[in-house]
Amino acid sequence: MSTQRIAVFGLTGLLMLAGLPTDEADARRKGLRQGADGPAVERLQRNLSRAGFSTAVDGAFGPATKATLMRWERWKHRRVDGIATRKDRRALRRSARFGTRILHVGMRGRDVRGLQWHLGRVGYDTSIDGAFGPLTKAAVMRWERARRRRVNGVATRRDQNALKHTRRNRTRRTSRPRARAWISRRGFAHISPSAPNKVRRLIRAGNRIAKTPYKYGGGHGTWNDSGYDCSGSVSYVLHHSGLLDGPARSSGGFMNWRFAGRGKWVTVYANSGHMFLTVAGLRFDTTDRERDGTRWHRDMRSTSGYAVRHPGGIG
């Protein structure tokens, strides 16, 4: 076969490959666009309105819907073409504003985060992670019970509107720690001297192992180890602050430890595969150790699926 013929075949093959649709192009081809109609378009329009981009909900994808969608795409820094791909629609569902849809276990989004924030504001603490899990449901039920509403852990639109206008529970807020805790640039935690002695001892213990390596099983044979796993780390700081008697426990062993619920200063989160604790608002966790270079973290992680326990007897 001549060199010229091989070159022609090679060029033809490259042109054919170039004509194959990419995953992104295929997704955009299948997306909702101007001219479409039906229930899927109606859901798109409703979710746009819930996210604060008002448009008519008539099930017809016309110029007005396209313009509204493009405004949302621009706001979210997505590709601005007026085509709603499956990823776009999923992101849009999570952009719903607080009070625009019924919220229950399993849901995620901006409005769930708003629900969690309002619950915490009035004294019913839960993690603010945008995921409606068992802890958020429990907080909703406590609020419903206190307000003499139907206790089912489901936040209806009326519930959310009432929660939004619930005045801050000052009695609950005064029970929160007043001492200020922070993490230095070097990755060590600090707390003001007004904190209880056991809390200050716990933070000093955490600083001693904050940057030690992660070691599976570490801390379970001896307190002074070359590395510590998640339960070994938590056991170490609880032991050295006088809050844990006996040897280190596994994460599963903390699921029924001491008292249920959140503590005033220290809260332990545990399931059969992982555990961590928070102290005065700081998270002590082997997760994100490589990201932050330390076991101390300012941000909170999702607590869905974790047993929540506290030692009691502090402060």
C-alpha positions as CSV (number, residue, x, y, z in Angstrom):
1,M,0.0,0.0,0.0
2,S,1.4,3.4,-1.0
3,T,2.3,6.0,1.6
4,Q,-0.2,8.4,-0.1
5,R,-3.1,5.9,0.4
6,I,-2.1,5.3,4.1
7,A,-2.2,9.1,4.7
8,V,-5.6,9.4,3.1
9,F,-7.0,6.6,5.3
10,G,-5.4,8.1,8.4
11,L,-7.0,11.5,7.6
12,T,-10.4,9.9,7.0
13,G,-10.2,8.1,10.3
14,L,-9.3,11.3,12.2
15,L,-12.3,13.1,10.6
16,M,-14.6,10.3,11.6
17,L,-13.3,10.4,15.2
18,A,-13.7,14.2,15.3
19,G,-17.4,13.8,14.3
20,L,-18.2,11.5,17.2
21,P,-20.1,13.2,19.9
22,T,-18.4,13.8,23.3
23,D,-20.2,13.0,26.5
24,E,-20.8,16.7,27.1
25,A,-22.1,17.2,23.5
26,D,-24.4,14.2,23.9
27,A,-25.7,15.5,27.2
28,R,-26.5,18.9,25.6
29,R,-28.1,17.2,22.7
30,K,-30.5,15.4,25.1
31,G,-31.1,18.4,27.3
32,L,-34.3,20.4,27.4
33,R,-34.3,23.3,25.0
34,Q,-36.6,25.9,23.4
35,G,-39.5,24.2,21.7
36,A,-39.8,21.4,24.3
37,D,-42.9,20.9,26.4
38,G,-44.4,18.6,28.9
39,P,-44.0,17.7,32.7
40,A,-40.2,17.9,32.6
41,V,-40.4,21.5,31.3
42,E,-43.0,22.3,34.0
43,R,-40.6,20.9,36.7
44,L,-37.8,23.0,35.2
45,Q,-39.8,26.2,35.3
46,R,-41.0,25.5,38.9
47,N,-37.5,24.9,40.1
48,L,-36.3,28.1,38.4
49,S,-39.0,30.0,40.3
50,R,-38.1,28.3,43.5
51,A,-34.5,29.3,43.0
52,G,-35.5,32.9,42.7
53,F,-35.6,33.1,38.8
54,S,-39.3,33.7,38.2
55,T,-40.9,32.4,35.0
56,A,-44.3,31.2,34.0
57,V,-45.0,27.5,34.9
58,D,-46.9,26.4,31.8
59,G,-44.9,23.4,30.6
60,A,-43.9,25.1,27.4
61,F,-40.2,25.9,26.8
62,G,-40.4,29.3,25.1
63,P,-38.1,32.3,24.7
64,A,-39.0,33.5,28.3
65,T,-38.0,30.2,29.9
66,K,-34.8,30.1,27.9
67,A,-33.9,33.7,29.0
68,T,-34.6,32.8,32.6
69,L,-32.5,29.6,32.4
70,M,-29.6,31.6,30.9
71,R,-29.8,34.0,33.8
72,W,-29.5,31.1,36.2
73,E,-26.6,29.5,34.2
74,R,-24.8,32.9,34.3
75,W,-25.4,33.1,38.1
76,K,-24.1,29.6,38.7
77,H,-21.1,30.1,36.3
78,R,-22.2,27.3,34.0
79,R,-22.2,27.2,30.2
80,V,-24.7,29.9,29.1
81,D,-26.6,28.4,26.2
82,G,-30.2,28.0,27.4
83,I,-30.1,24.2,27.3
84,A,-31.0,22.4,30.5
85,T,-28.9,19.2,30.7
86,R,-29.6,16.5,33.3
87,K,-26.7,17.9,35.5
88,D,-28.2,21.4,35.1
89,R,-31.6,20.2,36.3
90,R,-30.1,18.3,39.2
91,A,-28.2,21.4,40.3
92,L,-31.3,23.6,39.9
93,R,-33.3,21.3,42.2
94,R,-30.7,21.9,44.9
95,S,-30.9,25.7,44.4
96,A,-34.4,26.0,45.8
97,R,-34.9,28.9,48.2
98,F,-36.0,28.2,51.8
99,G,-39.7,27.9,52.1
100,T,-40.5,27.0,48.5
101,R,-40.8,23.2,48.9
102,I,-41.6,20.5,51.5
103,L,-38.4,19.2,53.1
104,H,-37.9,15.7,54.5
105,V,-35.2,13.1,55.1
106,G,-33.1,12.4,52.1
107,M,-33.4,15.8,50.5
108,R,-30.4,18.1,49.8
109,G,-30.0,21.7,48.7
110,R,-29.7,25.4,49.6
111,D,-33.1,25.4,51.3
112,V,-32.2,22.4,53.5
113,R,-29.1,24.5,54.6
114,G,-31.5,27.4,55.3
115,L,-33.7,25.1,57.4
116,Q,-30.7,23.9,59.4
117,W,-29.5,27.5,59.9
118,H,-32.9,28.7,61.2
119,L,-33.2,25.7,63.5
120,G,-29.8,26.5,65.0
121,R,-30.7,30.2,65.3
122,V,-33.6,29.4,67.6
123,G,-31.7,26.9,69.6
124,Y,-32.4,23.5,67.9
125,D,-28.8,22.7,66.8
126,T,-28.0,20.5,63.8
127,S,-25.2,20.4,61.3
128,I,-25.4,23.0,58.5
129,D,-24.4,20.8,55.5
130,G,-27.4,21.0,53.2
131,A,-28.3,17.3,53.7
132,F,-31.5,16.4,55.5
133,G,-30.5,13.5,57.7
134,P,-31.6,12.0,61.0
135,L,-30.1,14.8,63.1
136,T,-32.0,17.4,61.1
137,K,-35.2,15.4,61.4
138,A,-34.7,15.2,65.2
139,A,-34.1,19.0,65.4
140,V,-37.3,19.6,63.3
141,M,-39.3,17.3,65.6
142,R,-38.0,19.1,68.7
143,W,-39.1,22.4,67.2
144,E,-42.5,21.0,66.2
145,R,-43.0,19.6,69.7
146,A,-42.1,22.9,71.3
147,R,-44.4,24.8,69.0
148,R,-47.3,22.3,69.4
149,R,-47.3,21.5,65.8
150,R,-47.8,18.1,64.1
151,V,-44.6,16.1,65.1
152,N,-43.5,14.2,62.0
153,G,-40.0,15.6,61.2
154,V,-41.3,17.0,57.8
155,A,-40.8,20.7,57.3
156,T,-43.8,21.9,55.3
157,R,-43.9,25.4,53.6
158,R,-46.0,26.7,56.5
159,D,-43.6,25.2,59.0
160,Q,-40.6,26.9,57.3
161,N,-42.5,30.2,57.2
162,A,-43.3,29.9,61.0
163,L,-39.7,28.9,61.7
164,K,-38.4,31.9,59.8
165,H,-40.4,34.2,62.1
166,T,-39.7,32.3,65.3
167,R,-37.9,34.6,67.7
168,R,-34.5,33.5,69.0
169,N,-34.7,31.3,72.1
170,R,-32.3,33.2,74.4
171,T,-32.5,30.7,77.2
172,R,-31.0,28.0,75.0
173,R,-28.4,30.3,73.6
174,T,-27.0,31.3,77.0
175,S,-26.1,27.6,77.6
176,R,-23.6,27.7,74.7
177,P,-19.8,28.0,75.4
178,R,-18.7,31.6,75.7
179,A,-15.0,30.8,75.3
180,R,-13.5,31.5,71.9
181,A,-11.6,28.7,70.1
182,W,-9.5,29.1,67.0
183,I,-6.9,27.3,64.9
184,S,-3.5,28.9,64.3
185,R,-1.7,29.0,60.9
186,R,0.5,26.2,62.2
187,G,-2.6,24.0,62.6
188,F,-2.8,23.9,66.4
189,A,-6.0,24.7,68.3
190,H,-6.3,27.3,71.0
191,I,-9.0,28.4,73.4
192,S,-9.5,31.3,75.8
193,P,-8.6,30.6,79.5
194,S,-12.2,30.9,80.5
195,A,-12.9,27.4,79.1
196,P,-13.2,24.5,81.7
197,N,-10.0,22.7,82.6
198,K,-11.0,19.5,80.9
199,V,-11.7,21.3,77.6
200,R,-8.3,23.0,77.7
201,R,-6.6,19.6,78.5
202,L,-8.5,18.0,75.6
203,I,-7.2,20.7,73.2
204,R,-3.6,20.4,74.5
205,A,-3.8,16.6,74.0
206,G,-5.2,17.1,70.5
207,N,-2.3,19.4,69.6
208,R,0.2,16.7,70.7
209,I,-1.1,14.3,68.0
210,A,-2.6,16.8,65.5
211,K,0.1,16.3,62.9
212,T,1.1,12.7,63.6
213,P,0.5,10.2,60.7
214,Y,-2.7,8.2,60.2
215,K,-2.0,4.6,61.2
216,Y,-4.6,1.9,61.1
217,G,-5.0,0.5,64.6
218,G,-2.7,3.3,66.0
219,G,-3.4,4.3,69.6
220,H,-5.1,1.1,70.5
221,G,-2.1,-0.9,71.9
222,T,-0.4,2.1,73.5
223,W,-1.3,5.7,74.1
224,N,2.1,6.8,72.9
225,D,2.1,5.5,69.3
226,S,3.8,6.6,66.0
227,G,0.4,7.3,64.5
228,Y,-3.3,7.1,65.2
229,D,-6.5,6.1,63.4
230,C,-9.8,7.9,63.9
231,S,-10.9,6.1,67.0
232,G,-7.4,6.0,68.4
233,S,-7.2,9.8,68.0
234,V,-10.5,10.5,69.7
235,S,-9.7,8.0,72.5
236,Y,-6.3,9.7,73.1
237,V,-7.7,13.2,73.6
238,L,-10.6,11.9,75.7
239,H,-8.3,9.8,77.9
240,H,-5.8,12.7,78.4
241,S,-8.6,15.1,79.4
242,G,-10.0,12.7,82.0
243,L,-13.2,12.0,80.0
244,L,-12.4,8.3,79.0
245,D,-11.6,5.6,81.5
246,G,-9.9,2.4,80.4
247,P,-8.3,1.6,77.0
248,A,-9.0,3.1,73.6
249,R,-12.3,2.1,72.0
250,S,-13.2,1.4,68.4
251,S,-15.5,3.7,66.6
252,G,-18.4,1.3,67.1
253,G,-17.7,1.2,70.8
254,F,-18.5,4.9,71.0
255,M,-22.0,4.6,69.5
256,N,-23.5,4.0,72.9
257,W,-20.9,5.8,75.0
258,R,-22.0,8.0,77.9
259,F,-25.0,10.3,77.0
260,A,-27.0,10.7,73.8
261,G,-27.1,14.0,72.0
262,R,-24.8,17.0,71.7
263,G,-22.7,18.2,74.5
264,K,-22.2,21.8,75.7
265,W,-18.5,21.6,75.0
266,V,-17.6,18.2,73.5
267,T,-19.6,16.1,71.1
268,V,-18.6,12.7,69.7
269,Y,-19.9,11.4,66.3
270,A,-19.5,7.7,65.7
271,N,-20.6,4.9,63.4
272,S,-19.2,1.5,62.7
273,G,-16.6,2.8,60.2
274,H,-15.5,6.2,61.4
275,M,-15.7,8.7,64.2
276,F,-14.6,12.3,65.1
277,L,-15.4,14.9,67.8
278,T,-16.1,18.6,68.1
279,V,-14.9,20.8,70.9
280,A,-16.0,24.4,71.3
281,G,-16.9,24.5,67.6
282,L,-13.7,23.0,66.2
283,R,-13.7,19.6,64.5
284,F,-11.0,17.0,65.5
285,D,-11.0,14.5,62.7
286,T,-8.5,12.3,60.7
287,T,-10.6,13.1,57.6
288,D,-9.2,16.1,55.8
289,R,-5.9,15.7,57.6
290,E,-3.9,15.7,54.3
291,R,-5.9,18.8,53.1
292,D,-5.3,20.9,56.2
293,G,-2.1,19.3,57.4
294,T,-3.7,18.7,60.9
295,R,-6.5,16.9,62.6
296,W,-8.0,20.3,63.6
297,H,-10.6,21.7,61.1
298,R,-12.8,24.9,61.2
299,D,-15.5,23.4,58.9
300,M,-18.1,20.8,59.8
301,R,-18.7,17.7,57.8
302,S,-22.0,15.8,57.3
303,T,-23.1,14.0,60.4
304,S,-25.8,11.9,58.6
305,G,-25.6,8.3,59.8
306,Y,-23.6,9.0,62.9
307,A,-24.5,8.3,66.5
308,V,-24.2,11.5,68.6
309,R,-22.9,11.3,72.1
310,H,-21.3,13.5,74.7
311,P,-19.4,12.9,78.0
312,G,-21.4,15.2,80.3
313,G,-20.0,16.8,83.4
314,I,-18.2,19.7,81.7
315,G,-18.8,23.3,82.7
